[in-house]
């Protein structure tokens, strides 16, 4: 019941309608990777997915925001099926990816924000390496570039409530892996795939 209320509220305030461009809603295992502009991003993508996909798709959410307070934490873990990640975690290289690997190993899908932090620019900033390593370790998982339009305007940094500005979620064609592709080249290509959706002339 709470999920329907959240979806209704999200769509009433900021829209969050899905636009599938080169891909379609599918039960196959996927990593949806998107630009990151606001704390609203997780809820926008989750709301844009069909109901049958939401139960098996886990957004990656910052523990320092979504883990604070009983209500917010409950929504993140029990409603959004989110995986809370502590961005300040110290450890060996790749340690922060452990909970993400666990989700993929169970056959579930992820929503990932490869920039690692929120930005105010229309196009995504440089991607961190996590998407590359996960794509290599789980080659059967489909990679779906995703672009969020207007979330930074709808929920600017420092605000408590979203502003009623229409947002859309655009899902692009799967990003195909290339044999022998270096990490930096892959990340540049993944970033470009997300950025290309920003200028797609979808009404």
C-alpha positions as a printed NumPy array, in Angstrom:
array([[  0.   ,   0.   ,   0.   ],
       [  2.819,   2.383,   0.888],
       [  4.428,   1.793,  -2.497],
       [  1.268,   2.902,  -4.33 ],
       [  1.069,   6.044,  -2.187],
       [  4.715,   6.893,  -2.927],
       [  4.253,   6.352,  -6.65 ],
       [  1.085,   8.451,  -6.698],
       [  2.729,  11.252,  -4.741],
       [  5.85 ,  11.198,  -6.904],
       [  3.875,  11.36 , -10.135],
       [  1.588,  14.066,  -8.77 ],
       [  4.482,  16.3  ,  -7.688],
       [  7.171,  15.722, -10.327],
       [  5.754,  13.362, -12.944],
       [  8.447,  10.723, -13.232],
       [  6.959,   9.142, -16.339],
       [  8.999,   6.444, -18.08 ],
       [ 10.192,   6.714, -21.677],
       [ 11.615,   3.461, -23.064],
       [ 13.976,   4.26 , -25.953],
       [ 15.665,   1.256, -27.535],
       [ 14.694,  -0.987, -24.633],
       [ 11.463,  -2.252, -23.129],
       [ 10.391,  -3.324, -19.648],
       [ 11.717,  -6.837, -19.246],
       [ 12.195,  -9.337, -16.435],
       [ 15.751, -10.144, -17.503],
       [ 18.477,  -9.254, -15.029],
       [ 19.758,  -5.706, -15.527],
       [ 21.884,  -2.901, -14.159],
       [ 20.156,   0.414, -14.775],
       [ 22.881,   3.09 , -14.574],
       [ 21.84 ,   6.719, -14.386],
       [ 22.939,  10.305, -13.891],
       [ 22.656,  11.5  , -10.294],
       [ 21.234,  14.931,  -9.522],
       [ 19.133,  14.701,  -6.344],
       [ 17.918,  12.498,  -3.499],
       [ 14.762,  12.147,  -5.574],
       [ 16.563,  10.039,  -8.203],
       [ 16.118,   6.706,  -6.436],
       [ 12.382,   7.223,  -6.042],
       [ 11.987,   8.492,  -9.619],
       [ 13.529,   5.416, -11.237],
       [ 11.766,   3.009,  -8.89 ],
       [  8.405,   4.658,  -9.601],
       [  9.039,   4.578, -13.358],
       [  9.538,   0.806, -13.417],
       [  6.498,  -1.441, -13.93 ],
       [  5.265,  -3.085, -10.763],
       [  6.451,  -6.55 , -11.813],
       [ 10.034,  -5.25 , -12.033],
       [ 10.133,  -3.268,  -8.796],
       [ 10.209,  -6.362,  -6.585],
       [ 13.419,  -7.67 ,  -8.175],
       [ 15.173,  -4.334,  -8.77 ],
       [ 17.272,  -2.807,  -5.998],
       [ 18.344,   0.842,  -6.099],
       [ 21.705,   1.678,  -4.574],
       [ 21.114,   4.388,  -1.986],
       [ 23.431,   6.431,   0.22 ],
       [ 23.245,   5.27 ,   3.828],
       [ 24.031,   8.769,   5.103],
       [ 20.699,   9.979,   3.661],
       [ 18.332,   7.027,   3.25 ],
       [ 19.568,   5.327,   6.4  ],
       [ 18.754,   8.275,   8.654],
       [ 15.554,   8.148,  10.682],
       [ 13.154,   5.23 ,  11.094],
       [ 10.69 ,   6.357,   8.424],
       [ 13.258,   7.068,   5.706],
       [ 15.135,   3.856,   6.456],
       [ 11.912,   1.834,   6.386],
       [ 10.972,   3.289,   3.001],
       [ 14.445,   2.558,   1.624],
       [ 14.695,  -1.037,   2.832],
       [ 11.108,  -2.273,   2.973],
       [  9.44 ,  -0.321,   0.166],
       [ 12.159,   0.548,  -2.354],
       [ 14.149,  -2.672,  -1.754],
       [ 17.226,  -0.455,  -1.69 ],
       [ 20.773,  -1.483,  -0.888],
       [ 22.261,   1.043,   1.517],
       [ 25.902,   1.835,   0.819],
       [ 28.196,   3.716,   3.179],
       [ 30.169,   6.062,   0.945],
       [ 32.771,   6.552,   3.694],
       [ 33.601,   2.845,   3.949],
       [ 37.328,   2.183,   4.092],
       [ 38.765,  -1.116,   2.987],
       [ 40.539,  -2.98 ,   0.205],
       [ 39.77 ,  -2.02 ,  -3.417],
       [ 36.31 ,  -3.209,  -4.44 ],
       [ 35.112,  -3.787,  -0.865],
       [ 32.248,  -1.307,  -1.3  ],
       [ 30.888,  -3.428,  -4.172],
       [ 30.327,  -6.495,  -1.955],
       [ 26.597,  -5.87 ,  -1.278],
       [ 26.032,  -5.101,  -4.976],
       [ 27.717,  -8.349,  -5.975],
       [ 25.469, -10.159,  -3.542],
       [ 22.338,  -8.8  ,  -5.209],
       [ 23.554,  -9.716,  -8.689],
       [ 24.653, -13.171,  -7.562],
       [ 21.062, -13.813,  -6.469],
       [ 19.78 , -12.989,  -9.961],
       [ 18.28 ,  -9.629,  -9.009],
       [ 18.704,  -6.27 , -10.792],
       [ 20.331,  -3.025,  -9.638],
       [ 19.861,   0.709, -10.097],
       [ 23.29 ,   2.331,  -9.976],
       [ 24.489,   5.946, -10.017],
       [ 28.076,   5.66 , -11.323],
       [ 28.977,   9.298, -10.642],
       [ 28.906,   8.443,  -6.959],
       [ 27.652,  11.871,  -5.934],
       [ 25.015,  14.373,  -6.977],
       [ 25.735,  16.942,  -9.657],
       [ 23.944,  20.014, -10.949],
       [ 24.947,  19.735, -14.586],
       [ 22.603,  18.551, -17.314],
       [ 25.081,  15.887, -18.425],
       [ 26.607,  13.315, -16.075],
       [ 30.075,  13.782, -14.65 ],
       [ 32.87 ,  11.2  , -14.756],
       [ 31.866,   7.681, -13.775],
       [ 33.558,   5.758, -10.995],
       [ 34.845,   2.288, -11.761],
       [ 32.175,   0.194,  -9.993],
       [ 30.004,  -0.196, -13.092],
       [ 32.971,  -1.508, -15.052],
       [ 33.92 ,  -4.137, -12.472],
       [ 30.339,  -5.34 , -12.076],
       [ 29.908,  -5.561, -15.843],
       [ 33.021,  -7.725, -16.051],
       [ 32.099, -10.002, -13.152],
       [ 28.5  , -10.476, -14.342],
       [ 28.722, -10.53 , -18.158],
       [ 25.212, -11.94 , -18.559],
       [ 23.581,  -8.901, -16.91 ],
       [ 22.128,  -6.364, -19.337],
       [ 23.356,  -2.773, -18.947],
       [ 20.644,  -0.128, -19.429],
       [ 21.654,   3.572, -19.62 ],
       [ 19.088,   5.733, -17.858],
       [ 18.659,   9.498, -17.905],
       [ 16.767,  11.546, -15.332],
       [ 15.48 ,  14.85 , -16.641],
       [ 15.057,  17.8  , -14.23 ],
       [ 15.517,  16.122, -10.805],
       [ 18.005,  18.759,  -9.59 ],
       [ 15.442,  21.464, -10.344],
       [ 12.627,  19.5  ,  -8.742],
       [ 14.6  ,  18.747,  -5.571],
       [ 17.551,  21.168,  -5.258],
       [ 20.271,  20.541,  -2.709],
       [ 19.379,  21.815,   0.737],
       [ 15.607,  21.702,   0.242],
       [ 13.218,  19.622,   2.328],
       [ 10.363,  19.164,  -0.124],
       [ 10.375,  18.778,  -3.926],
       [  9.227,  21.561,  -6.231],
       [  6.432,  20.636,  -8.685],
       [  8.552,  20.464, -11.86 ],
       [  7.939,  17.723, -14.405],
       [ 10.617,  15.009, -14.521],
       [ 11.015,  12.108, -16.938],
       [ 13.005,   8.877, -16.764],
       [ 14.473,   7.717, -20.083],
       [ 15.68 ,   4.145, -20.509],
       [ 18.054,   3.655, -23.446],
       [ 19.227,   0.745, -25.542],
       [ 21.448,  -1.817, -23.768],
       [ 25.144,  -0.965, -23.645],
       [ 27.009,  -3.832, -25.297],
       [ 30.335,  -5.018, -23.937],
       [ 33.381,  -4.978, -26.208],
       [ 36.032,  -7.661, -25.878],
       [ 39.274,  -6.31 , -24.472],
       [ 37.894,  -2.827, -23.83 ],
       [ 39.884,  -0.901, -21.223],
       [ 38.172,   0.397, -18.104],
       [ 38.412,   4.106, -18.948],
       [ 37.124,   3.561, -22.485],
       [ 34.173,   1.558, -21.172],
       [ 33.285,   4.201, -18.58 ],
       [ 33.511,   6.993, -21.164],
       [ 31.214,   5.057, -23.471],
       [ 28.754,   4.325, -20.641],
       [ 28.701,   7.972, -19.651],
       [ 28.113,   9.004, -23.282],
       [ 25.197,   6.549, -23.525],
       [ 23.49 ,   8.251, -20.588],
       [ 24.28 ,  11.717, -21.902],
       [ 22.854,  10.882, -25.332],
       [ 19.444,  10.341, -23.763],
       [ 19.442,  13.938, -22.544],
       [ 19.033,  15.273, -26.054],
       [ 16.696,  12.578, -27.341],
       [ 13.709,  14.326, -28.946],
       [ 11.038,  12.402, -27.063],
       [  7.952,  14.471, -26.307]])
